[in-house]
Amino acid sequence: MFRRCAFTICAKNYMAQAVTLRNSFKRFNGDIDFYIFLADLDSGRNLDVKVVELSESWIPKWREMAFKYDVVEFSTSVKPFAINHLFNLGFSEVIYLDPDTYVTDSLEFIWGELKRKSILLTPHFFKITTPFTGAVGDATILGQGVFNLGFGAFKASPEGVKLVRWWMERLEKQCFVESSEGLFVDQKWMNYAPVFFPDSVEILHHAGVNVAIWNLHERTLELRDDGGYTIRDCDGRKYPLLLFHFSGFDPFDKEVINRRHPEFNVRRFPSFIPIIEQYREEIYANGYNYYRVMKYSFSTFSNGEDIIVMQRRLYRTFIERGCECSNPFDSNGSFYELLRTKRALTKRFTGQIKASPQTKERAGNLEKRLLIPLSKFLFRVLGVRWYFYLVRYAAKFSRVEYHDFLIK
C-alpha cells in the first residue's frame, strides 16, 4: 500500500509561510499528511500542524551541521535526511516544497508521475528565448543548478532510496554556497540525478509546477471562472496552476515579486497580481509579523555572543582535520575556547543573522577609498605580470577556509 505525504523545512522566522503552505496544500489535498521540519529550535507558538524537531535519531550530526552552515545552508542540508526519515516512517511517496510555495490545486498529476518514475525535478525554465527576457539568466542558472529544488518528489524505490542516501552523505559535509568549489547548497547536486538514474528521473515540463520569478517570462496567469488559476505558456498551451513559488517575496512591497530582482515586478507581469495579493493576505493572517522577527537559534553561542560566517568556516576546517567538539555552540566547549585563545571571537551580542545595511555601506566605502587606490598603486609598482599573479593568489586567499592557520 502506497502512503503519501508532503513536507517543508524552515527556521521559525519562516513559520507563517510554512503554515500558509500547509493550509493551501490541505485545501486541495486534505487526506494526505503534511509535515513541517524545523531547522531551528522551538517553533515559538502552539500550532495545529505536524512539526518535526531536530533529533539525532534522524539527522545524527545536526549540531555540527547547524554550526558550520548558515541558516539557508542548514535548512537545505536537512532535506534528504527528512526524506529518508519519512521513508523510514513508512511513506512510499514524498513531495518536498519550499516554505514560500503556495498550492492552488490538487497535486494528483504529481502523484501520477511518481507511479511511473522515482524522482521528479523541475528545471528553472524550459524554453530558449532570444533575446533573453527573464530575471535569471542561463549563466546564473549554471552556477546554481539546472533544477530548482524548491520542489522535488521522491519514491521509496531502490533508485529513489539510493539517490537520497547519496545526497545525505554529500549534504552532511558539502552544502555550502561556495562558487569556488562548484557548490550551491543542496541544489547543484541534483544535476547528477538524471545521469545516475536516467530511467528513474522525470524532468517535469508541466508549466503549472514551480512557477516563480525565474520562469515568469515564459508563462502567463489566467483566472478561471471557478476561481482557480491557469498558466498559459509561450506556445499558447494551457496548464492548471499547481504550485507558485514565492521565492524572495516581500509582503511589505506591493510591486516587487522577488526582492533580488526588483525590476521584474507586477508592472512587468500584471497577470500575476491576483495570486500575489491572495498570498500576501494569507501569510499576514498566519502570523507573518509575529514570526518574521524571531531570532534564529543558531546565530549565537550559548552565552549569546554572535557567530559570524568566518567562525563557521573555520569550524569546517577544524572538524575536517579530525578534531572533535560535541557541541560547538557551547561557550564552555573546546571550539569556543580555541577561538578565545586565538582571539577569534567577536565579543558582540546583537543576535543578527545578516550584516546590517550600515555595515554593507561601510564595506562599500572601504573599497572605494582604500582598496581600489591601493590596487592601482600595486599595479604601478609591480607591473601587469606580477599584479596578475597577486590577483590570482588573492582569489584563493579570499576563501575563509584558507585562513585556518589562524586557529592552528
Residue pairs with C-beta under 8 A, 6 or more apart in sequence:
2 92
2 93
3 90
3 91
3 92
3 93
4 32
4 33
4 91
4 92
4 93
4 94
4 95
4 111
5 32
5 33
5 34
5 35
5 86
5 91
5 93
5 94
5 95
6 25
6 29
6 32
6 33
6 34
6 35
6 94
6 95
6 96
6 97
6 107
7 34
7 35
7 36
7 37
7 52
7 82
7 86
7 94
7 95
7 96
7 97
8 18
8 21
8 22
8 35
8 36
8 37
8 96
8 97
8 98
8 99
8 101
9 36
9 37
9 38
9 39
9 75
9 76
9 78
9 79
9 82
9 96
9 99
10 17
10 18
10 36
10 37
10 38
10 39
10 40
10 75
10 99
11 38
11 39
11 40
11 71
11 75
11 296
11 297
12 38
12 40
12 42
12 43
12 44
12 291
12 294
12 296
12 297
13 291
13 292
13 293
13 294
13 295
13 296
14 99
14 100
14 291
15 36
15 43
15 44
15 45
15 47
15 287
15 291
15 294
16 283
16 284
16 286
16 287
16 288
16 290
16 291
16 292
17 99
17 100
17 246
17 283
17 288
18 36
18 49
18 99
19 36
19 47
19 49
19 286
19 287
20 102
20 279
20 282
20 283
20 286
21 97
21 99
21 100
21 101
21 102
21 103
22 34
22 36
22 49
23 282
23 286
24 102
24 103
24 104
24 282
25 32
25 34
25 97
25 103
25 107
26 34
27 103
28 103
28 104
28 105
28 106
28 107
29 103
29 106
29 107
33 50
33 91
34 49
34 50
35 50
35 51
35 52
35 82
35 86
36 43
36 49
36 50
36 51
36 52
36 99
37 51
37 52
37 78
37 82
38 51
38 52
38 53
38 54
39 54
39 66
39 71
39 74
39 75
39 78
40 296
40 297
40 298
41 53
41 54
41 297
41 298
42 297
43 51
44 290
44 291
44 294
45 287
45 290
45 291
52 82
52 85
54 62
54 66
55 62
56 62
58 81
58 82
58 84
58 85
58 88
59 65
59 78
59 81
59 85
61 172
62 78
63 326
63 327
63 328
63 329
64 319
64 328
65 74
65 77
65 78
65 172
65 175
66 74
66 298
66 329
67 298
67 307
67 312
67 315
67 328
67 329
68 312
68 313
68 315
68 316
68 319
68 328
69 77
69 175
69 176
69 312
70 177
70 309
70 312
70 353
71 296
71 298
71 299
71 353
72 177
72 185
73 175
73 176
73 177
73 185
74 175
74 298
76 149
76 171
76 175
76 185
76 186
76 187
77 171
77 172
77 175
77 185
77 186
79 96
79 149
79 152
79 167
79 171
79 186
80 164
80 165
80 167
80 168
80 171
80 186
81 168
81 171
82 96
83 94
83 96
83 154
83 164
84 161
84 164
84 165
84 168
86 94
87 94
87 156
87 161
87 164
91 156
92 155
92 156
93 111
93 114
93 153
93 154
93 155
93 156
94 153
94 154
94 155
94 156
95 107
95 110
95 151
95 152
95 153
96 149
96 151
96 152
96 153
96 154
97 103
97 150
97 151
97 243
98 150
98 151
98 245
98 247
100 150
100 245
100 246
100 247
100 249
101 150
101 151
101 210
101 243
101 244
101 245
101 246
102 243
102 244
102 245
102 246
102 275
102 279
102 282
103 242
103 243
104 228
104 229
104 240
104 241
104 242
104 243
104 244
104 275
105 208
105 228
105 229
105 240
105 241
105 242
106 242
107 242
107 243
109 206
109 209
109 242
110 120
110 153
110 209
110 242
113 120
113 153
113 202
113 204
114 120
114 153
114 155
116 202
117 155
117 200
117 201
117 202
118 154
118 155
118 157
118 159
118 160
118 163
118 197
118 200
118 201
119 152
119 153
119 154
119 155
119 159
119 160
119 163
119 193
119 197
119 200
119 201
119 202
120 152
120 153
120 154
120 201
120 202
120 204
121 147
121 149
121 151
121 152
121 190
121 193
121 194
121 201
121 202
121 203
121 204
122 147
122 148
122 151
122 203
122 204
122 209
122 210
123 146
123 147
123 148
123 203
124 136
124 141
124 146
124 147
124 148
124 214
124 215
125 134
125 141
125 214
125 215
125 217
125 218
126 205
126 207
126 215
126 218
126 233
127 218
127 233
127 234
129 217
129 218
129 234
132 138
132 217
133 217
134 214
134 215
134 216
134 217
134 218
134 264
135 213
135 214
135 216
135 217
135 258
135 261
135 263
135 264
136 213
136 214
136 261
141 214
143 179
143 184
144 184
144 187
144 188
145 184
145 187
145 188
145 189
145 190
145 191
146 191
147 187
147 190
147 191
147 193
147 203
148 187
148 210
148 212
148 214
148 245
149 186
149 187
149 190
150 210
150 212
150 245
150 247
151 209
151 210
151 243
151 245
152 190
154 160
154 163
154 164
157 200
159 197
159 200
160 200
162 197
163 193
163 196
163 197
166 196
167 186
167 189
167 190
170 189
171 186
171 189
174 181
174 183
175 183
175 185
175 186
176 183
176 185
177 183
177 184
177 185
178 399
180 395
180 399
182 188
193 201
194 201
194 203
204 210
206 239
206 242
207 218
207 219
207 231
207 232
207 233
207 237
207 239
208 230
208 231
208 239
208 240
208 241
208 242
208 243
209 242
209 243
210 243
210 245
211 219
211 221
211 231
211 241
211 243
211 244
211 245
212 244
212 245
212 246
212 247
212 258
213 247
213 248
213 257
213 258
213 261
213 264
216 257
216 264
216 269
216 272
218 233
218 234
219 231
219 232
219 233
219 234
220 231
220 232
220 271
221 229
221 230
221 231
221 232
221 241
221 271
221 272
221 274
221 275
222 229
222 230
222 231
222 232
222 238
222 271
223 229
223 230
223 274
224 230
228 240
228 241
229 240
229 241
229 274
229 275
230 238
230 239
230 240
230 241
231 238
231 239
231 240
231 241
232 238
233 239
241 275
244 275
244 279
246 276
246 279
247 258
248 257
248 258
248 259
248 260
248 261
249 257
249 258
249 259
249 276
249 279
250 256
250 259
251 280
251 283
251 284
251 288
253 259
254 266
254 280
255 265
255 266
255 267
256 262
256 265
256 266
257 264
257 265
257 266
257 269
257 272
257 276
258 264
266 272
266 273
266 276
295 351
296 353
298 307
298 329
299 306
299 307
299 351
299 352
299 353
300 306
300 307
300 329
300 349
300 351
301 307
301 329
301 330
301 331
301 336
302 329
302 330
302 331
302 332
303 331
304 349
304 351
305 331
305 345
305 346
305 347
305 348
305 349
306 346
306 348
306 349
306 350
306 351
306 352
307 329
308 346
309 400
310 344
310 400
310 403
311 339
311 344
311 345
311 346
313 400
313 401
314 339
314 344
314 400
314 401
314 403
314 404
314 406
314 407
315 325
315 328
315 335
316 401
317 401
317 404
317 407
318 325
318 335
318 338
318 404
318 407
319 325
321 404
323 334
323 335
324 334
325 333
325 334
325 335
326 333
327 333
328 335
328 336
330 336
336 345
338 344
338 407
339 345
339 407
342 406
342 407
344 406
344 407
355 363
378 387
378 390
379 387
382 390
396 402
